[in-house]
Amino acid sequence: MENLNSAVETLIHGSNTLFILLGAIMVLAMHAGFAFLEVGTVRHKNQVNALSKILSDFAISALAYFFVGYWVAYGVTFLEPASTLTAGNGYALVKFFFLLTFAAAIPAIISGGIAERAKFAPQLCATLLIVAFVYPFFEGLIWNRNFGLQAWLTERFGAAFHDFAGSVVVHAVGGWLAFGAVILLGQRNGRYRDGRLVAFAPSN
């Protein structure tokens, strides 16, 4: 009976890990969509820069989230024995990868919003700060019940705030940050001439 229970438990852990991994792969594939969307909205001369920016943003996001952001959001670090991290078929590591793909979506959203407006290096610095501190604060607030906000909402309104797919935690936060960046940076170079809107030729 103990062997059967152990086998069932292993199957459950393996199934949970596989489910999260498949979800992470699908969200990761979404980044290709972000890249193609941005490349299609910039002029031909800026396409390589736009694609390089998306790839660099993901690399910076991975480092920032691994060393700082995940700890800010969930209080978890990876300074633990490998046996601990790989327990439960590596569920903790796969969960981190899943949440990383969401965290990296924030700078991808911002990048599309400020296409042809920002310089390369300052945007990478902004990505580092956003993924290390700004986004994890909101993520922990909603998904990890940090700072008692969810408890207050439950007490005040009878229910906590649920965001299963990240429509607010990820996409709205990214949109708000992009909106602020657009206001700060202004229009694209060459977008207006003598007060008139200049249409950019589409690219693919």
Order of alpha helices (4+ residues) and beta strands (2+ residues): alpha-alpha-alpha-alpha-alpha-alpha-alpha-alpha-alpha-alpha-beta-beta
